[in-house]
Amino acid sequence: MEVYNDMYGEVVNFFKCLRDKTDDLVWLLSLTPTALDEHTQAKNTCIDGIGDLERARNFWIHSWQDRNAGGSKGWSGWKRSRNTVRLPLGVDNMYAAAQRLRDVYIDNMPAEYCISYYDTPDALFYIDPPYIKKGSGYALSMGVTEHEILLDQLLDVEGYVVISCVDNDIYHDILGYNGWIIKKFSSWTGGGGHNVEAIWMNYV
């Protein structure tokens, strides 16, 4: 069983539009360019008061044009690139995306309840929490104490856990001390610098 925690309801709304208003949604997305102005407008649009179709289009822009793409609610900057524009699951493959998620349970609850409810010895949790620093592009920020509470909960789960984060001392003090495995790699930031990213695992 595969579960996606859609706390903001964006995935459900997107596929509701794909199901009920297929032609309208595909037409809108096919005429949405990869453009900074489109990204800026979508980023600055409050979902309250806009229709389901425009909300779905904004979600799609976030998913494919934002540097923070991949499903999180928060926005960062436009994904500027010197390479040819490619949309791996873009308009042409919309039905493939729907097929991919057909057998996925899409839940909607706070992370701590989701972890507790679905925890079994055979479960695999992928956790991608907000950066510890504020203003990191996420809709919800997490302070040091909230990260510590999350990590303390994950230390006690029965299942397997994979956590992705920027390398930091807090995770070393808690996870490293408890024998978790870490893999590090560099990633480029939107400002031209780089971060040391980390993958933490409670299994080999």
N, CA and C of each residue as an Amber inpcrd file, in Angstrom:
protein
   612
   0.8370000  -1.1890000   0.0000000   0.0000000   0.0000000   0.0000000
   0.8780000   1.2480000   0.0000000   0.5310000   2.2200000  -0.8290000
   1.2690000   3.4820000  -0.9070000   0.3420000   4.6200000  -0.4830000
   0.8600000   5.5090000   0.3880000   0.0640000   6.6110000   0.9230000
   0.7710000   7.9240000   0.6530000   0.0310000   8.9090000   0.1750000
   0.5380000  10.2700000   0.0050000  -0.2670000  11.1650000   0.9150000
   0.4180000  11.9440000   1.7620000  -0.2910000  12.8160000   2.6950000
  -0.4980000  14.1870000   2.0570000  -1.6840000  14.4060000   1.5390000
  -2.0270000  15.6370000   0.8110000  -2.7180000  16.6020000   1.7660000
  -1.9320000  17.2180000   2.6570000  -2.4960000  18.0010000   3.7490000
  -3.2930000  19.2110000   3.2720000  -2.9730000  19.7360000   2.0900000
  -3.6480000  20.9360000   1.5970000  -4.7210000  20.6430000   0.5440000
  -4.8730000  19.3760000   0.1700000  -5.9120000  19.0120000  -0.7800000
  -5.6220000  19.3690000  -2.2180000  -4.3710000  19.7240000  -2.5440000
  -4.0530000  20.1680000  -3.9060000  -4.0810000  19.0080000  -4.9070000
  -3.5800000  17.8480000  -4.5050000  -3.5610000  16.6960000  -5.4190000
  -4.9790000  16.2330000  -5.7030000  -5.7950000  16.1660000  -4.6710000
  -7.1900000  15.7430000  -4.8600000  -7.9260000  16.7110000  -5.7870000
  -7.7350000  18.0140000  -5.5760000  -8.3970000  18.9900000  -6.4500000
  -7.9250000  18.8500000  -7.8880000  -6.6180000  18.6350000  -8.0760000
  -6.0790000  18.5250000  -9.4300000  -6.7200000  17.3580000 -10.1790000
  -6.7910000  16.1980000  -9.5160000  -7.3210000  15.0270000 -10.2060000
  -8.8420000  15.0330000 -10.2840000  -9.4860000  15.7800000  -9.4030000
 -10.9230000  15.9850000  -9.5580000 -11.1910000  16.7690000 -10.8380000
 -10.3760000  17.8010000 -11.0920000 -10.5280000  18.5790000 -12.3290000
 -10.1830000  17.7430000 -13.5520000  -9.1420000  16.9220000 -13.4250000
  -8.7560000  16.0680000 -14.5510000  -9.8670000  15.0760000 -14.8780000
 -10.5600000  14.6200000 -13.8500000 -11.6380000  13.6530000 -14.0560000
 -12.9040000  14.3120000 -14.6080000 -13.2900000  15.4480000 -13.9850000
 -14.5930000  16.0440000 -14.2990000 -14.5420000  17.1150000 -15.3800000
 -13.3680000  17.7280000 -15.5680000 -13.2410000  18.8260000 -16.5320000
 -11.9910000  18.6150000 -17.3840000 -11.8910000  17.4100000 -17.9130000
 -10.6670000  16.9830000 -18.5930000 -10.2600000  17.9390000 -19.7060000
 -11.1470000  18.1920000 -20.6410000 -10.7990000  19.0190000 -21.8030000
 -10.4060000  20.4330000 -21.3780000 -11.1400000  20.9920000 -20.4230000
 -10.8410000  22.3530000 -19.9710000  -9.4650000  22.4270000 -19.3160000
  -9.1520000  21.4460000 -18.4630000  -7.8660000  21.4730000 -17.7600000
  -6.7070000  21.2690000 -18.7300000  -6.8230000  20.2860000 -19.6010000
  -5.7420000  20.0270000 -20.5530000  -5.5420000  21.2200000 -21.4780000
  -6.6240000  21.8750000 -21.8840000  -6.5200000  23.0650000 -22.7340000
  -5.7850000  24.1750000 -22.0040000  -6.1250000  24.4160000 -20.7290000
  -5.4530000  25.4530000 -19.9450000  -3.9630000  25.1650000 -19.7950000
  -3.6310000  23.9300000 -19.4920000  -2.2240000  23.5910000 -19.2520000
  -1.4130000  23.6230000 -20.5430000  -2.0310000  23.2240000 -21.6410000
  -1.3050000  23.2270000 -22.9150000  -0.9930000  24.6380000 -23.3820000
  -1.7530000  25.6290000 -22.8800000  -1.5240000  27.0300000 -23.2500000
  -0.8570000  27.8190000 -22.1250000  -0.2710000  27.1270000 -21.1590000
   0.4700000  27.7680000 -20.0780000   1.9620000  27.6550000 -20.3670000
   2.6370000  28.7490000 -20.6970000   4.0560000  28.6760000 -21.0230000
   4.9160000  28.5410000 -19.7660000   6.1200000  28.0600000 -19.9610000
   7.1120000  28.0670000 -18.8800000   7.6530000  29.4830000 -18.8040000
   7.0650000  30.3030000 -17.9350000   7.3460000  31.7330000 -17.9400000
   7.4080000  32.2670000 -16.5140000   8.3260000  33.1860000 -16.2960000
   8.4700000  33.8070000 -14.9850000   7.1880000  34.5010000 -14.5560000
   6.5240000  35.2080000 -15.4860000   5.2970000  35.9160000 -15.1330000
   4.1950000  34.9570000 -14.7010000   4.0930000  33.8110000 -15.3720000
   3.1000000  32.8110000 -14.9670000   3.3980000  32.3100000 -13.5540000
   4.6670000  32.0400000 -13.2900000   5.0800000  31.5510000 -11.9760000
   4.7790000  32.5860000 -10.8950000   5.1000000  33.8560000 -11.1750000
   4.8810000  34.9230000 -10.2000000   3.4040000  35.0990000  -9.9010000
   2.5770000  35.0790000 -10.9460000   1.1450000  35.2430000 -10.7520000
   0.5640000  34.0860000  -9.9410000   0.9760000  32.8620000 -10.2600000
   0.4730000  31.6990000  -9.5300000   0.9170000  31.7360000  -8.0750000
   2.1610000  32.1550000  -7.8540000   2.7080000  32.2190000  -6.4940000
   1.9580000  33.2210000  -5.6400000   1.5280000  34.3310000  -6.2480000
   0.9010000  35.4140000  -5.4990000  -0.6180000  35.3250000  -5.4540000
  -1.1870000  34.2570000  -5.9990000  -2.6280000  34.0940000  -6.0240000
  -3.0860000  33.3050000  -4.8110000  -3.9850000  33.8510000  -4.0520000
  -4.5670000  33.1500000  -2.9040000  -5.6010000  32.1610000  -3.4270000
  -5.5900000  30.9350000  -2.9160000  -6.5100000  29.9090000  -3.4230000
  -7.9480000  30.2050000  -3.0250000  -8.1260000  31.0150000  -1.9870000
  -9.4890000  31.3840000  -1.5960000 -10.0930000  32.3020000  -2.6580000
 -11.2320000  31.9180000  -3.1690000 -11.9230000  32.7750000  -4.1190000
 -11.6310000  32.4690000  -5.5700000 -10.6800000  31.5580000  -5.8640000
 -10.4390000  31.1890000  -7.2520000 -11.1060000  29.8420000  -7.5110000
 -11.4030000  29.5860000  -8.7840000 -12.0770000  28.3440000  -9.1290000
 -11.1620000  27.1370000  -9.0480000 -11.7780000  25.9530000  -9.0920000
 -11.0130000  24.7070000  -9.0070000 -10.0230000  24.5640000 -10.1570000
 -10.4160000  24.9950000 -11.3690000  -9.5420000  24.8560000 -12.5290000
  -8.2840000  25.7160000 -12.3870000  -8.4580000  26.9700000 -11.9660000
  -7.2940000  27.8340000 -11.8120000  -6.4200000  27.3730000 -10.6560000
  -7.0370000  26.8600000  -9.6160000  -6.2590000  26.2840000  -8.5130000
  -5.4440000  25.0900000  -8.9940000  -6.0470000  24.2490000  -9.8450000
  -5.3310000  23.1060000 -10.3990000  -4.1880000  23.5600000 -11.3080000
  -4.4270000  24.5980000 -12.0900000  -3.3720000  25.1210000 -12.9690000
  -2.2140000  25.6880000 -12.1420000  -2.5110000  26.4010000 -11.0660000
  -1.4560000  26.9250000 -10.2030000  -0.6430000  25.8040000  -9.5680000
  -1.3290000  24.7410000  -9.1770000  -0.6300000  23.5890000  -8.6060000
   0.3150000  22.9700000  -9.6370000  -0.1450000  22.8900000 -10.8750000
   0.6840000  22.3270000 -11.9460000   1.8970000  23.2160000 -12.2110000
   1.7080000  24.5480000 -12.2070000   2.8360000  25.4750000 -12.3790000
   3.8430000  25.2850000 -11.2540000   3.3410000  25.1600000 -10.0310000
   4.2450000  24.9320000  -8.8950000   5.0150000  23.6370000  -9.0530000
   4.3330000  22.5990000  -9.5100000   4.9540000  21.2810000  -9.6160000
   6.0590000  21.2190000 -10.6480000   5.9610000  22.0290000 -11.7210000
   6.9180000  21.8990000 -12.8130000   7.7760000  23.1300000 -13.0560000
   7.4140000  24.2810000 -12.5050000   8.1960000  25.4860000 -12.7810000
   8.8940000  26.0480000 -11.5490000   8.6550000  25.4820000 -10.3770000
   9.2380000  26.0230000  -9.1570000  10.4670000  25.2160000  -8.7480000
  11.4850000  25.9100000  -8.2250000  12.6780000  25.2070000  -7.7480000
  12.3450000  24.2990000  -6.5800000  11.2480000  24.6150000  -5.8810000
  10.8080000  23.8260000  -4.7360000   9.7700000  22.8000000  -5.1610000
   9.7930000  22.4220000  -6.4610000   8.7630000  21.5450000  -6.9990000
   8.8250000  20.1640000  -6.3690000   7.6990000  19.4330000  -6.5290000
   7.6770000  18.0730000  -6.0540000   6.5360000  17.7810000  -5.1000000
   5.6250000  18.7330000  -4.9210000   4.4680000  18.4460000  -4.1160000
   4.3310000  19.2820000  -2.8720000   5.4110000  19.9000000  -2.3640000
   5.2700000  20.7050000  -1.1590000   4.4670000  21.9570000  -1.4600000
   3.8000000  22.4530000  -0.4310000   2.9150000  23.6020000  -0.6320000
   3.6980000  24.8920000  -0.8420000   4.8450000  25.0300000  -0.2120000
   5.5810000  26.2790000  -0.2700000   6.2070000  26.5370000  -1.6280000
   6.4700000  27.8120000  -1.9100000   7.0720000  28.2360000  -3.1600000
   8.4700000  28.7670000  -2.9030000   9.3520000  28.6200000  -3.8530000
  10.6490000  29.3040000  -3.7900000  10.7530000  30.1860000  -5.0210000
  11.7140000  29.9380000  -5.8990000  11.8720000  30.7720000  -7.0770000
  11.5650000  30.0160000  -8.3500000  11.4780000  30.7650000  -9.4370000
  11.2130000  30.1590000 -10.7360000  12.3890000  29.2870000 -11.1410000
  12.0880000  28.1390000 -11.7440000  13.1190000  27.1880000 -12.1390000
  13.7270000  27.6280000 -13.4680000  14.6270000  28.6040000 -13.4020000
  15.3000000  29.0990000 -14.6040000  16.3580000  28.0920000 -15.0410000
  16.4590000  27.8290000 -16.3310000  17.3950000  26.8280000 -16.8250000
  17.8940000  27.1920000 -18.2130000  19.1110000  26.7560000 -18.5390000
  19.6610000  26.9240000 -19.8870000  19.3410000  25.7320000 -20.7820000
  18.6810000  24.7400000 -20.2350000  18.3620000  23.5400000 -20.9940000
  16.9890000  23.6650000 -21.6470000  16.7340000  22.7920000 -22.5960000
  15.4420000  22.7600000 -23.2680000  14.3430000  22.4550000 -22.2690000
  13.2170000  23.1390000 -22.4000000  12.0950000  22.9090000 -21.5010000
  11.5530000  21.5080000 -21.6900000  11.5240000  20.7590000 -20.5990000
  10.9490000  19.4180000 -20.6450000  10.0610000  19.2480000 -19.4200000
   8.8650000  18.7260000 -19.6510000   7.9350000  18.4830000 -18.5610000
   7.7330000  16.9740000 -18.4450000   8.4540000  16.3010000 -17.5300000
   8.4370000  14.8360000 -17.4680000   7.0470000  14.2370000 -17.3560000
   6.1590000  14.8670000 -16.6170000   4.7780000  14.3910000 -16.5390000
   3.8630000  15.5360000 -16.9220000   4.1660000  16.1740000 -18.0500000
   3.4280000  17.3400000 -18.4760000   2.1060000  16.9800000 -19.1200000
   1.6080000  17.8930000 -19.9120000   0.2750000  17.7400000 -20.4830000
   0.1500000  16.4590000 -21.2970000   1.1780000  16.1380000 -22.0710000
   1.1000000  14.9750000 -22.9420000   0.9780000  13.6670000 -22.1600000
   1.4000000  13.6760000 -20.8920000   1.3740000  12.4520000 -20.0980000
   0.4400000  12.5600000 -18.8980000  -0.5530000  13.4170000 -19.0010000
  -1.4470000  13.6370000 -17.8730000  -2.1510000  12.3640000 -17.4390000
  -2.5670000  11.5530000 -18.4000000  -3.2810000  10.3300000 -18.0550000
  -2.3420000   9.2980000 -17.4220000  -1.0650000   9.3580000 -17.7980000
  -0.0880000   8.4730000 -17.1530000   0.0820000   8.8440000 -15.6890000
   0.0190000  10.1380000 -15.4050000   0.1130000  10.5800000 -14.0050000
  -1.0920000  10.0980000 -13.2140000  -2.2670000  10.1870000 -13.8200000
  -3.4720000   9.7090000 -13.1450000  -3.3870000   8.2090000 -12.8900000
  -2.8650000   7.4730000 -13.8630000  -2.7020000   6.0250000 -13.7100000
  -1.7090000   5.7080000 -12.5970000  -0.6430000   6.5140000 -12.4980000
   0.3770000   6.2950000 -11.4610000  -0.2180000   6.4220000 -10.0590000
  -1.1570000   7.3370000  -9.8810000  -1.7270000   7.5900000  -8.5610000
  -3.0360000   6.8470000  -8.3020000  -3.4530000   6.0260000  -9.2510000
  -4.7670000   5.3880000  -9.1300000  -4.8670000   4.5110000  -7.8890000
  -3.8080000   3.7890000  -7.5680000  -3.8360000   2.8650000  -6.4350000
  -3.1770000   3.4350000  -5.1850000  -2.9360000   4.7550000  -5.1910000
  -2.3170000   5.4040000  -4.0270000  -3.4120000   5.9600000  -3.1160000
  -3.3060000   5.6740000  -1.8250000  -4.2010000   6.2960000  -0.8570000
  -3.7360000   7.7400000  -0.6330000  -4.6210000   8.6900000  -0.8120000
  -4.2850000  10.0960000  -0.5910000  -4.9760000  10.5450000   0.6980000
  -4.1950000  10.6460000   1.7490000  -4.7240000  11.0020000   3.0600000
  -4.5640000  12.5010000   3.2880000  -5.0910000  12.9770000   4.4140000
  -5.0260000  14.4000000   4.7260000  -5.0550000  14.5600000   6.2430000
  -3.8690000  14.6170000   6.8630000  -3.7860000  14.7540000   8.3050000
  -2.4070000  15.2930000   8.6860000  -2.2520000  15.8500000   9.8890000
  -0.9330000  16.2970000  10.3290000   0.0730000  15.1480000  10.2810000
   1.3320000  15.4870000  10.0200000   2.3610000  14.4700000   9.7870000
   2.4910000  13.4980000  10.9490000   2.4240000  14.0120000  12.2010000
   2.6440000  13.1220000  13.3410000   1.5620000  12.0470000  13.4410000
   0.3200000  12.3980000  13.0650000  -0.7600000  11.4140000  13.0910000
  -0.6210000  10.4250000  11.9300000  -0.2050000  10.9380000  10.7910000
  -0.0060000  10.0730000   9.6250000   1.0690000   9.0210000   9.9070000
   2.1690000   9.4450000  10.5150000   3.2530000   8.5140000  10.8360000
   2.7720000   7.4490000  11.8120000   2.0800000   7.8840000  12.8570000
   1.6030000   6.9350000  13.8750000   0.6030000   5.9440000  13.2910000
  -0.3180000   6.4430000  12.4590000  -1.3800000   5.5860000  11.9390000
  -0.8440000   4.5170000  10.9890000   0.0940000   4.8910000  10.1320000
   0.5480000   3.9610000   9.0950000   1.8200000   3.1960000   9.4840000
   2.2850000   3.3730000  10.6980000   3.5240000   2.7160000  11.1110000
   3.3150000   1.2190000  11.3240000   4.0930000   0.4230000  10.6080000
   4.1600000  -1.0240000  10.7810000   5.6060000  -1.4410000  10.5430000
   5.9880000  -2.6550000  10.9140000   7.3700000  -3.0920000  10.6640000
   7.7590000  -3.0730000   9.1900000   6.7730000  -3.1610000   8.2900000
   7.0610000  -3.1960000   6.8490000   6.8960000  -1.8310000   6.1790000
   6.5250000  -0.8130000   6.9280000   6.2850000   0.5040000   6.3360000
   7.6050000   1.1860000   5.9840000   7.5660000   1.9930000   4.9240000
   8.6970000   2.8430000   4.5480000   8.2010000   4.2760000   4.4830000
   8.7540000   5.1360000   5.3330000   8.3860000   6.5440000   5.3640000
   9.4550000   7.3720000   4.6660000   9.0300000   8.2010000   3.7110000
   9.9280000   9.2080000   3.1540000   9.5040000  10.5500000   3.7300000
  10.4030000  11.1990000   4.4680000  10.1100000  12.4470000   5.1710000
  10.9690000  13.5560000   4.5790000  10.3060000  14.6410000   4.1440000
  11.0150000  15.7950000   3.5820000  10.5470000  17.0440000   4.3120000
  11.0390000  17.2820000   5.5350000  10.5410000  18.4060000   6.3360000
  11.0480000  19.7430000   5.8210000  10.3820000  20.8390000   6.1980000
  10.8850000  22.1730000   5.8410000  12.2760000  22.4070000   6.4220000
  13.0460000  23.2650000   5.7700000  14.3450000  23.6360000   6.3100000
  14.1760000  24.2660000   7.6800000  15.2000000  24.1570000   8.4960000
  15.1440000  24.7380000   9.8290000  15.1140000  26.2590000   9.7540000
  15.8460000  26.8400000   8.8190000  15.8760000  28.2990000   8.7120000
  14.5340000  28.8120000   8.2280000  14.1920000  30.0240000   8.6460000
  12.9280000  30.6270000   8.2510000  13.0310000  31.1960000   6.8300000
  11.8640000  31.3880000   6.2300000  11.8350000  31.9730000   4.8970000
  12.4070000  31.0510000   3.8420000  12.2100000  29.7340000   4.0210000
  12.8270000  28.7650000   3.1170000  11.9090000  28.3460000   1.9860000
  10.7790000  29.0560000   1.7850000   9.8970000  28.7480000   0.6710000
   8.7640000  27.8050000   1.0150000   8.7220000  27.2920000   2.2230000
   7.6460000  26.4120000   2.6200000   6.4870000  27.2160000   3.1980000
   5.2750000  26.7060000   3.0270000   4.1130000  27.3920000   3.5690000
   4.1290000  27.3670000   5.0910000   4.6090000  26.2740000   5.6700000
   4.7280000  26.1490000   7.1100000   6.1940000  25.9870000   7.4710000
   6.6660000  26.7880000   8.4000000   8.0480000  26.6520000   8.8470000
   8.0990000  25.7500000  10.0730000   9.2610000  25.1960000  10.3450000
   9.4750000  24.3660000  11.5240000  10.7030000  24.8800000  12.2510000
  10.5530000  25.2010000  13.5290000  11.6760000  25.6320000  14.3310000
  12.4680000  24.4530000  14.8540000  13.5030000  24.7380000  15.6060000
  14.3720000  23.6900000  16.1400000  13.5780000  22.6990000  16.9850000
  12.7280000  23.2140000  17.8600000  11.9560000  22.3340000  18.7480000
  11.0480000  21.3990000  17.9600000  10.4140000  21.9040000  16.9010000
   9.5270000  21.0700000  16.0940000  10.2950000  19.9870000  15.3510000
  11.4960000  20.3110000  14.8870000  12.3260000  19.2830000  14.2630000
  12.7260000  18.2240000  15.2770000  13.0550000  18.6370000  16.4780000
  13.4470000  17.6820000  17.5180000  12.2850000  16.7540000  17.8810000
  11.0670000  17.3000000  17.9400000   9.8940000  16.4750000  18.2260000
   9.6660000  15.4540000  17.1180000   9.7980000  15.9040000  15.8680000
   9.6450000  14.9940000  14.7320000  10.6780000  13.8790000  14.7820000
  11.9270000  14.2300000  15.0230000  12.9920000  13.2220000  15.0410000
  12.8050000  12.2380000  16.1910000  12.3780000  12.7380000  17.3440000
  12.1190000  11.8460000  18.4770000  11.0300000  10.8330000  18.1460000
  10.0000000  11.2650000  17.4110000   8.9510000  10.3370000  17.0040000
   9.4860000   9.3020000  16.0240000  10.3050000   9.7590000  15.0760000
  10.8270000   8.8440000  14.0610000  11.8080000   7.8280000  14.6460000
  12.4520000   8.1730000  15.7430000  13.3490000   7.2120000  16.4020000
  12.5930000   5.9960000  16.9070000  11.3030000   6.1660000  17.1760000
  10.5190000   5.1000000  17.8000000   9.6390000   4.3310000  16.8210000
   9.6430000   4.6780000  15.5340000   8.7610000   3.9620000  14.6080000
   9.2640000   2.5410000  14.3870000   8.3330000   1.6690000  14.0310000
   8.6860000   0.2790000  13.7400000   9.2210000   0.1140000  12.3210000
   8.8000000   0.9920000  11.4200000   9.1380000   0.8360000  10.0160000
  10.4680000   1.4450000   9.6380000  10.7000000   1.4930000   8.3240000
  11.9120000   2.0720000   7.7660000  11.6750000   3.5630000   7.5010000
  12.7170000   4.3630000   7.6590000  12.5830000   5.8130000   7.5000000
  13.7130000   6.3540000   6.6270000  13.3500000   7.2050000   5.6840000
  14.3120000   7.9700000   4.8880000  13.9580000   9.4430000   5.0620000
  14.9240000  10.2500000   5.4780000  14.7020000  11.6840000   5.6740000
  15.6540000  12.4560000   4.7780000  15.1470000  13.4310000   4.0330000
  16.0090000  14.3110000   3.2480000  16.0000000  15.6920000   3.8880000
  17.1650000  16.3200000   3.9680000  17.2840000  17.6240000   4.6120000
  18.6210000  18.2470000   4.2390000  18.7720000  19.5310000   4.5440000
  20.0850000  20.1530000   4.4660000  20.8840000  19.6870000   5.6830000
  22.1350000  19.3320000   5.4780000  22.9550000  18.8290000   6.5770000
  23.0270000  19.8550000   7.7030000  22.8160000  19.3930000   8.9400000
  22.8100000  20.3090000  10.0760000  23.1550000  19.5660000  11.3590000
  23.5700000  20.3000000  12.3780000  24.0430000  19.7140000  13.6290000
  22.9280000  19.0400000  14.4150000  21.7050000  19.5620000  14.3220000
  20.6040000  18.9900000  15.1000000  20.3650000  17.5380000  14.7080000
  20.3540000  17.2710000  13.4130000  20.1150000  15.9090000  12.9520000
  21.2820000  14.9910000  13.3210000  22.4980000  15.5300000  13.2800000
  23.6470000  14.7300000  13.7010000  23.5460000  14.3870000  15.1850000
  23.1460000  15.3750000  16.0060000  23.0800000  15.1530000  17.4470000
  22.0340000  14.1100000  17.8220000  20.9350000  14.0520000  17.0660000
  19.8540000  13.1220000  17.4010000  19.9550000  11.8210000  16.6100000
  19.9960000  11.9230000  15.2920000  20.0090000  10.7140000  14.4640000
  21.3810000  10.0480000  14.4480000  22.4330000  10.8550000  14.2770000
  23.7760000  10.2950000  14.2740000  24.1080000   9.6110000  15.5870000
  23.7010000  10.2210000  16.6780000  23.9550000   9.6510000  18.0140000
  23.2700000   8.2980000  18.1750000  22.1320000   8.1300000  17.4840000
  21.3700000   6.8850000  17.5900000  21.7020000   5.8830000  16.4860000
  22.7820000   6.1280000  15.7690000  23.2920000   5.1410000  14.8320000
  22.6710000   5.1470000  13.4530000  21.9510000   6.2040000  13.0770000
  21.3720000   6.2620000  11.7430000  22.4700000   6.4750000  10.7000000
  22.2060000   6.0180000   9.4980000  23.1470000   6.1340000   8.3830000
  22.8980000   7.4520000   7.6450000  23.9740000   8.1250000   7.2480000
  23.8390000   9.3800000   6.5030000  24.6030000   9.3070000   5.1940000
  23.9960000   9.8470000   4.1380000  24.6410000  10.0200000   2.8420000
  24.5650000  11.5010000   2.4920000  25.6760000  12.0900000   2.0620000
  25.7090000  13.5190000   1.7510000  25.9820000  13.7540000   0.2670000
  25.4540000  14.8560000  -0.2440000  25.7390000  15.2670000  -1.6140000
  25.4950000  16.7670000  -1.7290000  26.0790000  17.3880000  -2.7330000
  25.9420000  18.8260000  -2.9420000  24.8070000  19.1170000  -3.9070000
  24.1300000  20.2360000  -3.6820000  23.0840000  20.6750000  -4.5980000
  23.2000000  22.1780000  -4.7750000  22.8530000  22.6470000  -5.9600000
  22.9280000  24.0720000  -6.2630000  21.6770000  24.7780000  -5.7720000
  21.8510000  25.9850000  -5.2690000  20.7290000  26.8140000  -4.8600000
  20.3770000  27.7800000  -5.9760000  19.2210000  28.4330000  -5.8320000
  18.8000000  29.3710000  -6.8650000  19.7040000  30.5820000  -6.9750000
  20.4460000  30.9160000  -5.8990000  21.3140000  32.0830000  -5.9330000
  22.7000000  31.7930000  -6.4580000  22.9280000  30.5810000  -6.9450000
  24.2220000  30.2310000  -7.5010000  25.1760000  29.6010000  -6.5080000
  24.7670000  29.4880000  -5.2400000  25.5900000  28.8110000  -4.2510000
  25.2520000  27.3360000  -4.1930000  25.6650000  26.6950000  -3.1240000
  25.3230000  25.2890000  -2.9960000  25.0790000  24.9260000  -1.5400000
  24.2550000  23.9060000  -1.3460000  23.9790000  23.3380000  -0.0360000
  24.5850000  21.9530000   0.0410000  24.8780000  21.5210000   1.2510000
  25.2160000  20.1150000   1.4810000  23.9250000  19.4380000   1.9420000
  23.3560000  18.6290000   1.0660000  22.1360000  17.9190000   1.3930000
  22.4760000  16.5940000   2.0560000  21.5400000  16.0980000   2.8460000
  21.7620000  14.8410000   3.5620000  20.5450000  13.9390000   3.4220000
  20.8260000  12.6520000   3.3250000  19.7950000  11.6150000   3.3880000
  20.1060000  10.7750000   4.6230000  19.1660000  10.7280000   5.5520000
  19.3000000   9.9230000   6.7660000  18.4200000   8.6910000   6.6630000
  18.9380000   7.5380000   7.0990000  18.1930000   6.2880000   7.0540000
  18.3850000   5.5280000   8.3600000  17.3270000   4.8600000   8.7930000
  17.4410000   4.0460000  10.0050000  17.6940000   2.5840000   9.6890000
  18.1460000   2.3290000   8.4470000  18.4390000   0.9490000   8.0260000
  19.6110000   1.0050000   7.0540000  20.2250000  -0.1260000   6.8310000
  21.3450000  -0.2170000   5.8920000  20.8380000  -0.7670000   4.5740000
